[in-house]
Amino acid sequence: MSRLLLWLILFVLCWPLALAALLFYPLIWLVLLPLRLFGVVVDGVFELLRAVIMLPARLLSGKR
């Protein structure tokens, strides 16, 4: 009987949290989207710098 009461209390307390998560997840995703795009750009810049720095070594190393 105590498990049933605990489950009912959990159900009453958690359904608003689940509903809020359903409503706010798309908004949070939209807020974080520019940060993801910024991360992709920064990663691309670092890869470009790495390629430019490693280019002389690749040219001098000869055939692989």
N, C-alpha and C positions, 0 to 999 in steps of 0.2 A: 504494500500500500504506500509506503514511503517513496519507493521508486516512481510510482505513478504520480504522486504529488510533485516530486522533484522534476519529472519530465514535463508536467503541465506548467510549472513555474518557468522552466527553461523555454518552453514553447511561447508563453506569454511575453517573456522578456526578449526573446531573440527574433521574433518575426518582424518587429519594427527595424531592427538592425539589418536584417536580410533585405527588407524592402528599401531601406536607405542605400544599401550597397548597390542594389539594382538600379536605383535612380541616379546615384552619384558616380558610378563607374564610368559611364561615357563622358561625363564632364571632366573627370580627373584625367582620362585618356587624352582628351582634347587639350588640356592644359600642359600635359607632359610631351605632347607631340613635337613642339618646337625644340625641346631639349634633346629629343632623340635625333632630330634632323641636325642640330648643332653637333651632336656626337659623331654623326656620320661624316659631316664636313671636316671636323678636326681629325678624324681617323684618315680621311683621304689626303689631307695636307701632310700628315706625318708619313704616310706611305709615299707620297711624292718626294718629300725631302729625303727619305731613305733611298729611294731609287736614284735621285740625283747624286747623293753622296757615294753610293755604291757603283755608279756607272764607270768611273775610271778603273776600278778594280775588275769589273766584269770585262771591260775592253782589253785590259792587259793580261787577263788570265788565259786567253786563247780559247781553243776548242775544248768542249767538255766531253 
